[in-house]
């Protein structure tokens, strides 16, 4: 069975859905192929701290109504170390910018619902998806659905199918270069229907390891503690987790922890990963398919959104102005911003976590750096500028 669209998008995560909606809104015909079920995509628990640029893109797509009602504006966060808490005033130090806590699952749900409401087409449980001839001007994608083979011809392919997706894997090894750093620890995270410790995030550096107090709403909290990659979720009872979290927080924060049964618990390894380039003829790579950052700097979803910003503008320019300049500049523009975010996420991870070789000397160096960071206006401004997101 054959069909044709202008842009074929592989992957229905936030990047694929956002790109699809932005293009759909300007009359560009798109089709999204997703190998998992819709329910599976919505079941994935991810972070949800949104930069202003991401918020504006979601609103441009027409998906901002519920976000504006339910999202929690954050104008700062706390750094906790050496038994104390220090607030970073993001709004003051970044020229008025803020962040919003709104779960990635909710972003995905809003995008899915709006695509359905505007008659955009997504094929879920598409099997054996494979891009073809993307090094030519006549790319196409094959897939199977309910045992039937399909072919979709298109002008462009957008690979938004994540780190393990087929898009990047389809590129010949000699045409792509991979840069990667795997960190020697993971994050044990739990989700619980309890009030958060604070109305803003707390990033904690402790000799025992990193901890993060976050939230999804004022009644649902998301907490993390650094753990060994050899740890198993089954080894961490709820009681053990709550005890460890409180141990790593300053006393005033530990006293505010409300405990309760976890509704989700998992261990995530941390890595920094970048592939170059991000354009392969008529196929363009976006989001986690192109880069992964440790979640310490809250950059993953926001980087995916900035990729979409550049690709959407490039495709719009192609169809409306018959110009390929945006397409030609896509990889360079995206990678310039990506590497700055990778640097920031690496730096935050390095200064906040305990590494195997940290030792007592390393711990004192981390605390000295954090003391400097919280007492120097230029240093605090640099942190705030990067945290709220560099300009698109």
RAVEN-V435346 format. One record per residue. N is the residue number from 1. SS is DSSP state (H for helix, E for strand, L for the rest). OMEGA is omega in whole degrees, 0 to 359 (999 if undefined). NEAR is the number of other C-alpha atoms within 8 Angstrom. Layout:
# RAVEN-V435346
n->N ss->SS omega->OMEGA near->NEAR
n->N ss->SS omega->OMEGA near->NEAR
This chain:
# RAVEN-V435346
n->1 ss->L omega->185 near->6
n->2 ss->E omega->172 near->7
n->3 ss->E omega->180 near->7
n->4 ss->E omega->171 near->7
n->5 ss->L omega->178 near->12
n->6 ss->L omega->181 near->10
n->7 ss->E omega->176 near->13
n->8 ss->E omega->183 near->16
n->9 ss->E omega->177 near->14
n->10 ss->E omega->179 near->14
n->11 ss->L omega->181 near->14
n->12 ss->L omega->169 near->14
n->13 ss->L omega->182 near->10
n->14 ss->H omega->182 near->13
n->15 ss->H omega->181 near->13
n->16 ss->H omega->180 near->16
n->17 ss->H omega->180 near->15
n->18 ss->H omega->178 near->13
n->19 ss->H omega->180 near->12
n->20 ss->H omega->182 near->12
n->21 ss->H omega->179 near->13
n->22 ss->H omega->179 near->11
n->23 ss->H omega->179 near->13
n->24 ss->H omega->183 near->11
n->25 ss->H omega->180 near->8
n->26 ss->L omega->174 near->6
n->27 ss->L omega->176 near->6
n->28 ss->L omega->184 near->9
n->29 ss->L omega->181 near->9
n->30 ss->E omega->170 near->14
n->31 ss->E omega->178 near->13
n->32 ss->E omega->176 near->15
n->33 ss->E omega->181 near->14
n->34 ss->E omega->184 near->14
n->35 ss->L omega->180 near->11
n->36 ss->L omega->175 near->9
n->37 ss->L omega->178 near->9
n->38 ss->H omega->180 near->7
n->39 ss->H omega->179 near->6
n->40 ss->H omega->180 near->8
n->41 ss->H omega->181 near->10
n->42 ss->H omega->181 near->9
n->43 ss->H omega->183 near->7
n->44 ss->L omega->180 near->7
n->45 ss->L omega->180 near->6
n->46 ss->L omega->179 near->7
n->47 ss->L omega->181 near->9
n->48 ss->L omega->173 near->11
n->49 ss->E omega->189 near->10
n->50 ss->E omega->173 near->13
n->51 ss->L omega->180 near->12
n->52 ss->H omega->180 near->12
n->53 ss->H omega->178 near->10
n->54 ss->H omega->178 near->11
n->55 ss->H omega->181 near->10
n->56 ss->H omega->178 near->8
n->57 ss->H omega->178 near->10
n->58 ss->H omega->177 near->11
n->59 ss->H omega->177 near->10
n->60 ss->H omega->178 near->9
n->61 ss->L omega->182 near->11
n->62 ss->L omega->186 near->8
n->63 ss->L omega->186 near->12
n->64 ss->L omega->188 near->11
n->65 ss->H omega->181 near->8
n->66 ss->H omega->178 near->9
n->67 ss->H omega->181 near->10
n->68 ss->H omega->180 near->7
n->69 ss->H omega->188 near->6
n->70 ss->H omega->181 near->8
n->71 ss->L omega->182 near->11
n->72 ss->E omega->180 near->8
n->73 ss->E omega->176 near->8
n->74 ss->E omega->178 near->10
n->75 ss->L omega->178 near->10
n->76 ss->E omega->173 near->12
n->77 ss->E omega->180 near->13
n->78 ss->E omega->165 near->12
n->79 ss->E omega->180 near->12
n->80 ss->E omega->178 near->14
n->81 ss->E omega->179 near->12
n->82 ss->L omega->176 near->8
n->83 ss->L omega->183 near->8
n->84 ss->E omega->175 near->7
n->85 ss->E omega->180 near->9
n->86 ss->E omega->183 near->8
n->87 ss->E omega->173 near->8
n->88 ss->E omega->181 near->11
n->89 ss->E omega->183 near->10
n->90 ss->H omega->184 near->15
n->91 ss->H omega->180 near->11
n->92 ss->H omega->187 near->8
n->93 ss->H omega->182 near->11
n->94 ss->L omega->180 near->11
n->95 ss->L omega->173 near->6
n->96 ss->L omega->181 near->8
n->97 ss->L omega->176 near->11
n->98 ss->L omega->174 near->13
n->99 ss->E omega->177 near->12
n->100 ss->E omega->173 near->12
n->101 ss->E omega->179 near->14
n->102 ss->L omega->191 near->15
n->103 ss->L omega->179 near->11
n->104 ss->H omega->176 near->12
n->105 ss->H omega->179 near->11
n->106 ss->H omega->175 near->8
n->107 ss->H omega->181 near->11
n->108 ss->H omega->180 near->12
n->109 ss->H omega->179 near->9
n->110 ss->H omega->180 near->10
n->111 ss->H omega->177 near->13
n->112 ss->H omega->183 near->9
n->113 ss->H omega->181 near->8
n->114 ss->H omega->177 near->11
n->115 ss->H omega->178 near->12
n->116 ss->H omega->183 near->9
n->117 ss->H omega->181 near->7
n->118 ss->L omega->174 near->6
n->119 ss->L omega->170 near->6
n->120 ss->L omega->186 near->11
n->121 ss->E omega->172 near->9
n->122 ss->E omega->176 near->9
n->123 ss->E omega->177 near->9
n->124 ss->E omega->181 near->10
n->125 ss->L omega->173 near->9
n->126 ss->L omega->185 near->13
n->127 ss->E omega->175 near->8
n->128 ss->E omega->177 near->8
n->129 ss->E omega->182 near->12
n->130 ss->E omega->174 near->10
n->131 ss->E omega->181 near->13
n->132 ss->E omega->170 near->8
n->133 ss->L omega->180 near->9
n->134 ss->L omega->174 near->15
n->135 ss->L omega->178 near->9
n->136 ss->L omega->176 near->8
n->137 ss->L omega->180 near->9
n->138 ss->L omega->180 near->9
n->139 ss->L omega->175 near->16
n->140 ss->E omega->183 near->13
n->141 ss->E omega->176 near->12
n->142 ss->E omega->174 near->13
n->143 ss->E omega->176 near->12
n->144 ss->E omega->176 near->12
n->145 ss->E omega->181 near->10
n->146 ss->L omega->176 near->4
n->147 ss->L omega->181 near->5
n->148 ss->E omega->178 near->7
n->149 ss->E omega->182 near->9
n->150 ss->E omega->173 near->10
n->151 ss->E omega->178 near->11
n->152 ss->E omega->173 near->12
n->153 ss->E omega->185 near->12
n->154 ss->L omega->173 near->13
n->155 ss->L omega->183 near->12
n->156 ss->E omega->173 near->12
n->157 ss->E omega->175 near->16
n->158 ss->E omega->181 near->13
n->159 ss->E omega->182 near->15
n->160 ss->L omega->191 near->17
n->161 ss->L omega->169 near->16
n->162 ss->L omega->186 near->10
n->163 ss->L omega->183 near->9
n->164 ss->L omega->186 near->7
n->165 ss->L omega->184 near->9
n->166 ss->H omega->187 near->10
n->167 ss->H omega->180 near->14
n->168 ss->H omega->181 near->10
n->169 ss->H omega->180 near->8
n->170 ss->L omega->181 near->8
n->171 ss->L omega->178 near->9
n->172 ss->L omega->184 near->7
n->173 ss->H omega->184 near->6
n->174 ss->H omega->182 near->5
n->175 ss->H omega->185 near->6
n->176 ss->L omega->177 near->10
n->177 ss->E omega->184 near->9
n->178 ss->E omega->175 near->8
n->179 ss->E omega->187 near->8
n->180 ss->E omega->171 near->8
n->181 ss->E omega->178 near->7
n->182 ss->E omega->183 near->7
n->183 ss->E omega->187 near->8
n->184 ss->E omega->179 near->9
n->185 ss->E omega->177 near->11
n->186 ss->E omega->174 near->13
n->187 ss->E omega->169 near->12
n->188 ss->E omega->184 near->13
n->189 ss->E omega->173 near->12
n->190 ss->E omega->173 near->12
n->191 ss->E omega->182 near->12
n->192 ss->E omega->178 near->12
n->193 ss->L omega->177 near->11
n->194 ss->L omega->177 near->10
n->195 ss->L omega->180 near->9
n->196 ss->L omega->178 near->15
n->197 ss->L omega->184 near->9
n->198 ss->L omega->177 near->9
n->199 ss->L omega->173 near->6
n->200 ss->L omega->182 near->9
n->201 ss->L omega->173 near->12
n->202 ss->E omega->174 near->12
n->203 ss->E omega->187 near->13
n->204 ss->E omega->170 near->13
n->205 ss->L omega->182 near->15
n->206 ss->L omega->178 near->14
n->207 ss->L omega->179 near->6
n->208 ss->L omega->181 near->6
n->209 ss->L omega->182 near->12
n->210 ss->L omega->171 near->14
n->211 ss->E omega->179 near->15
n->212 ss->E omega->174 near->11
n->213 ss->E omega->180 near->14
n->214 ss->E omega->184 near->11
n->215 ss->E omega->169 near->12
n->216 ss->L omega->176 near->12
n->217 ss->L omega->179 near->11
n->218 ss->L omega->176 near->9
n->219 ss->L omega->179 near->9
n->220 ss->L omega->185 near->13
n->221 ss->E omega->176 near->16
n->222 ss->E omega->183 near->13
n->223 ss->E omega->179 near->12
n->224 ss->E omega->167 near->12
n->225 ss->E omega->174 near->13
n->226 ss->E omega->180 near->12
n->227 ss->E omega->177 near->10
n->228 ss->L omega->176 near->8
n->229 ss->L omega->178 near->8
n->230 ss->L omega->179 near->4
n->231 ss->L omega->175 near->7
n->232 ss->L omega->180 near->7
n->233 ss->H omega->183 near->9
n->234 ss->H omega->180 near->5
n->235 ss->H omega->184 near->6
n->236 ss->L omega->172 near->9
n->237 ss->L omega->176 near->7
n->238 ss->H omega->181 near->9
n->239 ss->H omega->179 near->7
n->240 ss->H omega->180 near->8
n->241 ss->H omega->183 near->9
n->242 ss->H omega->178 near->9
n->243 ss->H omega->182 near->8
n->244 ss->H omega->178 near->9
n->245 ss->H omega->181 near->12
n->246 ss->H omega->180 near->13
n->247 ss->H omega->184 near->8
n->248 ss->H omega->180 near->13
n->249 ss->L omega->172 near->13
n->250 ss->L omega->186 near->14
n->251 ss->H omega->183 near->8
n->252 ss->H omega->177 near->6
n->253 ss->H omega->180 near->11
n->254 ss->H omega->180 near->11
n->255 ss->L omega->182 near->7
n->256 ss->L omega->181 near->8
n->257 ss->L omega->173 near->9
n->258 ss->L omega->183 near->8
n->259 ss->L omega->179 near->6
n->260 ss->L omega->181 near->8
n->261 ss->L omega->178 near->7
n->262 ss->E omega->175 near->10
n->263 ss->E omega->173 near->8
n->264 ss->E omega->181 near->7
n->265 ss->E omega->182 near->10
n->266 ss->E omega->176 near->8
n->267 ss->E omega->181 near->10
n->268 ss->E omega->173 near->8
n->269 ss->E omega->181 near->9
n->270 ss->E omega->176 near->13
n->271 ss->E omega->166 near->11
n->272 ss->E omega->186 near->14
n->273 ss->E omega->175 near->12
n->274 ss->E omega->173 near->10
n->275 ss->E omega->179 near->11
n->276 ss->E omega->353 near->10
n->277 ss->L omega->181 near->9
n->278 ss->L omega->174 near->11
n->279 ss->E omega->178 near->10
n->280 ss->E omega->183 near->10
n->281 ss->L omega->180 near->9
n->282 ss->L omega->175 near->13
n->283 ss->E omega->182 near->12
n->284 ss->E omega->184 near->12
n->285 ss->E omega->182 near->13
n->286 ss->L omega->169 near->14
n->287 ss->H omega->185 near->16
n->288 ss->H omega->174 near->12
n->289 ss->H omega->184 near->16
n->290 ss->L omega->186 near->15
n->291 ss->E omega->176 near->12
n->292 ss->E omega->174 near->13
n->293 ss->L omega->173 near->14
n->294 ss->L omega->187 near->12
n->295 ss->H omega->184 near->10
n->296 ss->H omega->184 near->8
n->297 ss->H omega->179 near->10
n->298 ss->L omega->186 near->13
n->299 ss->L omega->189 near->11
n->300 ss->H omega->180 near->12
n->301 ss->H omega->182 near->13
n->302 ss->H omega->175 near->12
n->303 ss->H omega->178 near->11
n->304 ss->H omega->179 near->13
n->305 ss->H omega->179 near->14
n->306 ss->H omega->173 near->12
n->307 ss->H omega->180 near->11
n->308 ss->H omega->178 near->12
n->309 ss->H omega->182 near->10
n->310 ss->H omega->182 near->12
n->311 ss->H omega->177 near->12
n->312 ss->H omega->180 near->11
n->313 ss->H omega->180 near->9
n->314 ss->H omega->180 near->13
n->315 ss->H omega->177 near->10
n->316 ss->H omega->179 near->10
n->317 ss->H omega->180 near->12
n->318 ss->H omega->184 near->12
n->319 ss->H omega->184 near->8
n->320 ss->H omega->183 near->6
n->321 ss->H omega->181 near->7
n->322 ss->L omega->181 near->7
n->323 ss->L omega->178 near->8
n->324 ss->L omega->184 near->9
n->325 ss->H omega->178 near->7
n->326 ss->H omega->178 near->14
n->327 ss->H omega->181 near->10
n->328 ss->H omega->183 near->7
n->329 ss->H omega->188 near->8
n->330 ss->H omega->186 near->13
n->331 ss->H omega->182 near->11
n->332 ss->H omega->181 near->8
n->333 ss->H omega->182 near->9
n->334 ss->H omega->184 near->11
n->335 ss->H omega->177 near->9
n->336 ss->H omega->180 near->8
n->337 ss->H omega->181 near->10
n->338 ss->H omega->184 near->10
n->339 ss->H omega->175 near->8
n->340 ss->H omega->178 near->8
n->341 ss->H omega->176 near->12
n->342 ss->H omega->178 near->10
n->343 ss->H omega->182 near->8
n->344 ss->H omega->180 near->10
n->345 ss->H omega->176 near->15
n->346 ss->H omega->181 near->11
n->347 ss->H omega->180 near->8
n->348 ss->H omega->179 near->10
n->349 ss->H omega->182 near->11
n->350 ss->H omega->185 near->8
n->351 ss->H omega->186 near->10
n->352 ss->H omega->186 near->12
n->353 ss->L omega->174 near->11
n->354 ss->L omega->178 near->12
n->355 ss->L omega->180 near->7
n->356 ss->L omega->182 near->6
n->357 ss->L omega->182 near->5
n->358 ss->L omega->179 near->9
n->359 ss->H omega->181 near->7
n->360 ss->H omega->178 near->6
n->361 ss->H omega->180 near->7
n->362 ss->H omega->178 near->9
n->363 ss->H omega->179 near->11
n->364 ss->H omega->178 near->8
n->365 ss->H omega->178 near->8
n->366 ss->H omega->181 near->10
n->367 ss->H omega->177 near->10
n->368 ss->H omega->179 near->8
n->369 ss->H omega->179 near->9
n->370 ss->H omega->175 near->10
n->371 ss->H omega->178 near->8
n->372 ss->H omega->182 near->9
n->373 ss->H omega->184 near->10
n->374 ss->H omega->180 near->11
n->375 ss->H omega->181 near->7
n->376 ss->L omega->180 near->8
n->377 ss->H omega->178 near->8
n->378 ss->H omega->179 near->6
n->379 ss->H omega->178 near->10
n->380 ss->H omega->178 near->13
n->381 ss->H omega->178 near->10
n->382 ss->H omega->177 near->8
n->383 ss->H omega->183 near->8
n->384 ss->H omega->181 near->13
n->385 ss->H omega->180 near->12
n->386 ss->H omega->184 near->10
n->387 ss->H omega->182 near->8
n->388 ss->H omega->177 near->13
n->389 ss->L omega->177 near->9
n->390 ss->L omega->183 near->7
n->391 ss->L omega->177 near->3
n->392 ss->L omega->999 near->5
